[in-house]
Amino acid sequence: MTCIAALLPFRRRLERPARALLAVAALFAAPHAALAATEAPSNAAAVTVFTTAKSCFSDIVDAFGLLIPREEIAVRPDRPGLKVQEVSVDLGQTVTAGQPLAKLAQPEGGSVTVQAPAAGLLSASTAVVGAVASGKGEALFKIITGNEFDLAVRVPTRDLAKLKVDQPATIRITGIDDLQGKVRQIGATVDPNSQLGMAFIGITTRRALLVNASGRASIKTGESCGVSVPLTAILYSSAGTVVQVVRRDRVETRRVEIGLMASGRVEIREGLSEGETVVTRAGALLREGDPVRPIMADTATK
């Protein structure tokens, strides 16, 4: 008993350093355990992600129509009953003010000369030698004056309310480069059958344009700026429109409200903030809470 009692103080002296070593070991092990807890499992799927940023989107209304001259003069004889005796101009010819267009024979003898009332482009003619020229019906000649045209377009009722005078538009006509124009006039009624309304897009150009040529006008009716994502990041599910956000290497399905679209991107009006990490190609294989290994899009392409 005396020997055991003598050994007890020695044992206590050995236990103190051992407990200290265990405490130090636990202190160093804690950060490693926390790091292991936050790291994605080795079997986590690798996904390409991107960081959300703001973009601006133009609200565009596309409409189709025909090209018509802004000002066109109809040329007729002063009185009926005159026969066309001679035609001095050809269709599509540029004429000057006062230039002879045709000579008409009078019933009582003699003739009168029909002259161009203004300079311009001869766009239409019904003058045929031997035919009777009408004084009130179809015009003998039509002359386009100036270089101003309208693209008369038909617009769906849902888009007609977006249009305002002076809104900019890009006009595309087959065979020529894009033209710039503005909304000049908006119709006050719509066709009861088609539910389409009329709008006139003013164009001023020195280029040779063909009357009644078909064209398309892309009218900018507004602009919206906000967070945007690629269309591939959008997933349509029973819960609505969603994106897959990555937080702490886990998938989080987030419902969003989308807006305008352009060039393969879509505006997010609600549900997503700037600077968040989102899966570039959303898919049904990724589910809420799945562990992933996110790879930034820029890094993935290298």
ABEGO torsion letter per residue (X at the ends): XAAAAAAAAAAAAAAAAAAAAAAAAAAAAAAAAAAAAABBBAABBBBBBBBBBBBBBBBBBBBBBBBBBABBBBBBBABBGBBBABBABBBGBBBBBGBBABBBBBAAEEBBBBBBABBEBBABBABBBGBBBBAABBBABBBBBEABBBBBBBBBAAAAAABBBGBBBBBBBBGBBBBBBBBABBBABBBAAAGBBBBBBBBBBABBBBBGBBBBBBBBAEBBBBBBBBAAABBBBAAEBBBBBBBGGBBBBBBBBBBBBBGGBBBBABGBBBGBBBBABBBAABBBGBBBBBBBAAAAAX
